[in-house]
Amino acid sequence: MLQSVSGEHDNHYVKSQSNAVETLVAAREDGKKHLLLAHTCPDVANPVPVIIETLARYHEALSIRIVLTGSAAHFLGGQSDEQPTVHSLLHMPNVDAVYQDRDEWGPRPWVRGASILHIELRRWADMLVVAPLSANTLAKVVNGMSDNLLTSVIRAWDTDASIDMQKKIILVAPAMNSAMWRNPITKKQIRVLTEDWGVREEVSVTTRTRSITGWFEVLTPISKTLACGDTGGAMASVPTICEAIEKRLKLSTVGELLPLP
C-alpha cells in the first residue's frame, strides 16, 4: 500500500506538516532567532534563495519561514535557477516552512478556539523582511488593507511591543518600475513608512539604555537596468539586506545566539 503512494503525495504531506499552525506554535520556543521572509514582486529576480544561502552559516541559530503572495508564487515554477519551485524552497538551509494565501484558513474549516495563521506568524517572528516590496503591496500596507496572508501579518503587527513584549522590526526593500518609484503616490507612501512609522533609535546618556520607536525600516532602491528595460527602482542588494538582518537579529559570525534588544 505504501509503495503505491507517489513522490508528489510525499511532498504534499511534508509541506502540509511543516505549514501546520500547530507546528508553528510549537516552534516559538525553539531557542532560535526567527526570520519571516516575504516575497511579493514577480517581475524582478527572486532574491529569496540568495538571501537564504547567504544566511546559511547561521544553521544552529536561525529559523526561516517564507510567505509568498499569489503573484510571487505564480513565477516560482522551476523555470530557471532564480525561479525554483515553491516546494524546493523547503529544502534550503534554515527554511522550516513556506506559506501561501491558501494556508491561512485551510485545509480544514476554522473552528472557534483554533489558532489563526497570520497571528501565530506575528507571534513567532522576531523580524519580518519583505524583499522585494512591490508597489501594490506598498499601497496595501500604507492604506491598512489585509486581503492576503502577508498584509494580514503586517496589519496584525505588534507595533509598540505592548502585546508580544518584544520590539520587532519590519524591513522592506521596495522594487518596482522606475516610473512607479518616481510617482508622487509612491513618494507619499514611502514617507509614511519612513517618517510616520520609521524606526528611530535613542540612547539615554543618563541611564545608558537604548530605546527604539517605530517599526518600519526601508532600504532605498538602487539604480540599474530593470527587466522592463527602464533604469532605476531596483531592489537594494542582497548583501545590504542580509547585513540589515544580521544587525537587527544580532546574529554572530559563528551562528551563536545573541540577545535581542
N, C-alpha and C positions, 0 to 999 in steps of 0.2 A: 504493500500500500504506500509506504513512504517513498519507494523508488519511483512511483508514478507522479510525484509532485515535481513540478518544473522548477528550474532555477529562478524563473520570474516570480513564482509564488514565494520562494525563499526570500528574494529581495524585498517583496512587498511585506512579508512578515517582519523582517528585520527593521524595515523603515517604520512600520506601524508601531513596533515595540519601542523604538527609540523616540518616536514622536508622541508617545502616550503621555498625557498630562501627569499621571501617577509617577512616571519615571522622572519627569522634570521636577516635581515636588520633592522627590527623594534625593535629587542631586543638589539641592540647595545647601546641604551641609557636607559637601564632599571635600572641603578643605582647599579648593582651588579658586583662582580668580575666574570670573565668569564674563565672557565676551559674547554679546549678542550682535551678530554681524548681518546687516541687511543689504540687499542689492535691489535697486529699483529701476535702473535705466538700461533698456535693452539695446540702445543704438551706440554704445561705447564698448570698448574692450572690457571683458568681465575681469575685474581686479580681485575677486574673491579668492580664487585658487592661489594667486600670487601672495596675497596677504596671509593666507593660511600657511603657505610654505615658509614665508619669512618668519612667522611666529612659531614654527615647528620646534625650535630649540627649547621652548618652554613646555615640553611634553609632560613634565611632572607637576607643573604649576598652573596650567591653563586649560579651561574647557570652553569650547566654542560651539554655539548653536546659531544656525543660519536661518534667516527669514527672507523669502523671495516673494516679491509681488507677482501678480499674474503675468504682466508683460515681461518681466525679467525671466521668469521660468520658461516662457514660450521660446526664448532664444537659447535655452540650455538643452539641446537635443543631441549633443555629441557631434556637432558639425565640424568642429576644429578643436585644437588644444585649448584655446581660450574660451571655447563653448562646450565644456564637457556635459555629460548628462547630469541631471539633478541627483540621481542616486549615487553617482560616482563621488560626489562631494562627501558622502558619509564615510568614505574610505580614506579621507585625507587626515593628516595629523591633527589631533586635539578636537576634531569635529564629533560631537555627540548626537546631533540631530539636525535635520533640515525641515523647515516648516513652510507650508504654502497656505493660502487662504482657506482651502477646504479642510485643513486640520483644525480650524478654530472651533467648529461645532460638530465634527464628525469623528468616526463613522456612526456612532450611536447617538440617538436623540439625547439632548441635555436634560438632566433632571435636577430639581431643586436640591441644593447642597453640594452638587458636584463642582469640582474645580473648573475655572474658566481660563483658557489658554493664555489670552493676552495679559491677564492679571498675573498669572503664575510666571510668565516670561519676565514681566517687570520685576517681580519679587526675586527671581533667580539672578537676573543680570546685575553685574557690578558696573557695566558700561554698555551703551548701545552705540554702534558705529553704522552709519548709513553711507555706503560708498559703492557706487555713486548715488547722490541725491538728485533725482530728476526734477525738472520744472513742475511737473504735475504733482509729485509728492510734496514738494516745497509748498505749493499753493494749498494743498490739502492741510498740511501741518499748521501753517500760519492761520488758516481760517477755521481750525478746530475740527475738521472733518475726520471721521473714523470709520471709513467704509471698507477697510480691509484689515488684515491681521496687523500689519506694521503700523498703520496710522492709529489703530486701537491701542497698541502698546504705547505709542508716543502720547496719545491723549490721556492714558491712564498713568503716565509717569509721575513719580513722587518728586515734584519739583523742588520742595523745600526740606526734604528728609524728615518730615513730620510723621510719616506713616511707616516707612521701612527703617527709619532711624539711621540712614546712611546716605551721604551725599553722592549722587550718581550723575554722571555727565552723558549727554548725547552729543556725539561728534559726527558732523556731517561734512561730506566732501561733494559739493554741487558739481554737476557736469551737464552741459546742455549745448545746443546750437549757439554760436556766438551772438546772433541777433536776439535769441531768447535771454541770454545772460545780460545783454545791454539794455533790455527792455525796462522801462520805468517800473512796471509791475514787479519784476524780479528784484530790482533795487529796493523797492519798498518792503518786499517780503524778507529780503536778507537783512534789512535794518531792524526788523522785528526780532530776528534771531540773534543778531549781534548786539543791538543796543537795549532792547527791552528784555530779552531773555538770556543775553550773553553771559558767559562765565567771567566773574571778576574775583580776584584773589586779594585779600587784605591781610597784612601782617601787623599784629599789635606789638608795639615796642614795649609796652608795659607788661603784658602777660607772656610775650614771646610765643604767641599762638597764631596760627594761620586760619583764616576763615574764607570760605568760598560761597559766593552768591551766584545766582543764575544757574542754568543747566544746559545751555547750548554752546558748543564751540564749532565755529565754521572755518574750514580750510578753503581758502580762496582758490578758485580755478586758475590754471596756468594757461599760457598762450601756446597753442600748437595746432597743426592741421588736423581737423576732425574727419570722421568718416564721411560726412556730407560734403567735404571739400572746403568748408569755411575754416578760418583760423581764429582760435580763442575759445574760451569756455570749457577747456579740457579739465578733467578731474586732477586734483593735486596728485603728486607722485606717490606710489606705494611706499617708498621709504619714509616720506613725510607722514603718511597716515600711520604706518607702523610705529614710528617714533612717538607720535602723539598717544597711541595706545599704550606703549610701554611706559610712558611718563604717567598717564592717568591711572593705570592699573598697578604702577610701581613694580613692574616685572624686572627681575635682576638678570644679568647676563648669563647666569648659570641655572636659571629656572627656579630659583628659590622664591618662596613667598615672602613678600614684604607687606607690612600693614597698609591698608587703605586709609586715607585721611578721615 
